[in-house]
Amino acid sequence: MVPHLTRDHNCGCTELSSCKNPNGIFIFNNDPVSLSLDMGEKPVRVLVCGDVEGKLKALFSRVQAIQKKTGQFDLLLCVGEFFGTTPEAEAEWQEYKTEAKKAPVHTYILGAASQETVRFFPSADGCELAENITYLGRRGVFTGVSGLQIAYVSGREALQEPAPAHCFTPKDLSALVAPLTSSSKFRGVDILLTSQWPKGVWHYGNNPEVNTRFCGSGSVANLTDKLKPRYHFAALEGAHYERLPYRNHVVLQENAQHVSRFIALATVSNPAKKKYLYAFNIIPMKNMDPSELVKQPQDVTENPYRRSGKDKTDTQKQMTDLSSTEQGEPAQQFFFDLKKQGGGGASRGRGRKRPSDEGGHQHWKRWADRGGQDRPQDGDGDRHQQGQPRPPRRPSQPSGPCWFCLASPQVEKHLVVSIGTHCYLALAKGGLTPHHVLILPIGHYQSVSVVDLSSEVVEEMEKYKSALRRFYKSKGERCVLFERNYRSQHLQLQVVPVPLDRCSTDDIKEAFMVQAQEQNMELMEIPQHTDLKQIAPPGTPYFYVELDSEQKLYYRIQKHFPLQFGREVLASEAVLNMPTRADWKECKQSREEEEESSKRLRDDFQPYDFTWED
C-alpha cells in the first residue's frame, strides 16, 4: 500500500493528508516500551528526520506544529548525526537530558557518525538517553507487536581495523542479515535506517544533487539488496533525494515482490530549505494482502544493486579511467580549445593534464575523421578476448549529416560555449534572448527517452542544468527547459531564461497549458521524479517542458505539431512579450555577431561552468 501524501513546500517536509490514531504496544529489545501502535491492520504513522546536529528546538517545534495540524504520530526516526558539538547544541541537549523539556513524540535515533559525538552514547547496545529519546544501538531489528520491522545500522563503514567507535564492520552487517534471511518466510523488512547512503542507488533512477563518485557505501548497498526494505532512509550528504521506486525481482524470471523506495533527507533547518522531514503511514508487511504488497507503480525501475554484468564492467572501467585521469593521463574525449574562440584566458581542466593546443586539435581531427568514435587501434580490438573490459556503449551513428554531433563538419563550432565529457553547451542560433542555450550530447542520440542514452550523458546534462540555474539566478532570471522529439535528428534541450520580474512559474505553466488547449493538445503534468523513458517508449514523438519548480509537462505528439510551439509560448505576451521572435529564422545574426555573443556568454558563464573545475 502506498500512502497518500501531500507536500508542504514551505517547510521542507512531507505530511499525511489524513490518518487514524492507533493504539497499542511496541516491543524494543524484548522489553515493552509504551508507544501508540495498533494490533490490527491500521497504518503506523511515522516521521523520519535527517541530520539533526543538535538543533532539537527547531526539530521538535516543527514536529509539534505538524502534530497539531494532522494528529499524533507514533514515532520519529532520526538518521545521520543527531547530536551537535556547538555550545548552543550542547545547551539544548541538556534541557532534554535533565527533563526540563520532553520530546513531543517517541524518538528513536542512530548512533554517532563521527568521533566527536561518540561521547553522547554511553552504550553500544542501545538505551534511553532522555525521556522519549532512545538510542537504537549499533545495529539490530526493531520489531513491534503490530508486525512493523525496522532494521538499522549506526555510523559509517569502517575503513580500517580496529574500527573506530562511530563505524560499523562487516561482522555487524553479517550479524544483522543472517538471522533475518535464514528464515524461508523472509520477504524483506518494512524500514531500513542507515546514516550512509548505499553506493550506486542512483543507477537506473533519477540523479541526486551530490557528487556520486564519492558518495555512499558499498557495504550499505549490499545490505540493502539483502534486506529488501520497503523504505530505506539515510542522511549525512546534506541533500534531499527521493529515488524512483525499484524492483526486488527480475521480471519474467522471478515471482513478483514488493518495491523499495530510497529517501535521503537533508539537515534540520538548512539554509537552502531542503526537505529534512518525511511523514508517511505504513501497514506492516506481515499484515498486507500479498497481491497488494507486490503491486508495481508505473515509475518503477530496475534494481540498482543488481546491475547486469555489462553495466558492472562499464562501471569498473569508469573507475579505472577516473583513477588514471587523476594521475594526469588524458581521457579519450574530444578537446576543443575554447580559448581560441576568444573566451576566457584561464587554463581549463577537470583534475587532469590537458593536451597541448596542437595535440587537442589533432585528437579532435582523428576523432572527427572516425565519425566521433574512438575505435580500437594497435591491437585494441583483441582486448576483450584477453579478458579486458568491454569499451563503454557508444551512441548510435546518424543516418546522414547531423548539425549537432560535435565531430560533424556541419557543427557551427563558434557557437560552442562549454564542453564536458559527454555533453556540450551551445548558444542557440537565433535565440529568444542573449542567454538562450542548448544542452546537447557530444555523441549522436535522438532524444532523452532513447534506451541507449547512457547514464553518464544524463548525469552531465543534469550538471549543466544545475549550473545554468545558478547562472540565471545570478542574473535575476528563472529558466525554462523544453525538448521536441519530433522531426528532429539529434537531442536538443532548449534552455531559455525568463526574468523573475516578468512573470511567475505558475504564469509560465498556465501559458503552456492555455496555448496547448487552443491547439487541441493536452499537456499532461508528470510526477516530479518520473523518467521520460518510462512514459515515452523509444520512437515516441513528444514535447516536454521542465519548469524551475521541477514541475514537468508532457505531450505525446499525434500529428501536425507546430515546430515552434515552445518558442511561441515563451515569446508570447504572457511570458517574454516578444512575439516577433517566435521564429528563430527571424532572429538570425551575422557570423561576427554570433561570435561576439558566444564569447560574451562564455565569459559570463565561466564562474558557473563545472568543466573549468580542477
Secondary structure as UniProt FT lines:
FT   STRAND          5..8
FT   TURN            9..12
FT   STRAND          13..16
FT   STRAND          24..28
FT   TURN            29..30
FT   STRAND          31..35
FT   STRAND          44..49
FT   TURN            53..54
FT   HELIX           56..70
FT   STRAND          75..78
FT   HELIX           87..97
FT   TURN            98..99
FT   STRAND          107..109
FT   HELIX           115..120
FT   TURN            124..125
FT   STRAND          127..130
FT   TURN            131..132
FT   STRAND          133..135
FT   STRAND          139..143
FT   TURN            145..146
FT   STRAND          149..153
FT   STRAND          156..157
FT   TURN            165..166
FT   STRAND          167..168
FT   HELIX           170..181
FT   TURN            184..185
FT   STRAND          191..194
FT   TURN            199..204
FT   TURN            212..213
FT   HELIX           218..227
FT   STRAND          231..234
FT   STRAND          241..242
FT   TURN            251..253
FT   STRAND          260..264
FT   TURN            268..269
FT   TURN            271..272
FT   STRAND          277..282
FT   HELIX           285..287
FT   HELIX           290..293
FT   TURN            298..299
FT   TURN            304..305
FT   HELIX           309..326
FT   TURN            327..328
FT   HELIX           338..341
FT   HELIX           357..369
FT   TURN            370..371
FT   TURN            378..379
FT   HELIX           380..382
FT   HELIX           384..386
FT   TURN            406..407
FT   TURN            409..410
FT   HELIX           413..415
FT   STRAND          416..419
FT   STRAND          423..427
FT   TURN            429..430
FT   TURN            434..435
FT   STRAND          437..441
FT   TURN            448..449
FT   TURN            451..452
FT   HELIX           455..474
FT   TURN            475..476
FT   STRAND          477..485
FT   STRAND          493..499
FT   TURN            500..502
FT   HELIX           505..518
FT   TURN            519..520
FT   STRAND          524..526
FT   TURN            528..529
FT   HELIX           532..535
FT   TURN            538..539
FT   STRAND          542..546
FT   TURN            548..549
FT   STRAND          552..556
FT   TURN            563..564
FT   HELIX           565..571
FT   TURN            573..576
FT   HELIX           579..581
FT   HELIX           584..587
FT   HELIX           591..605
FT   HELIX           606..608
FT   HELIX           610..612
//
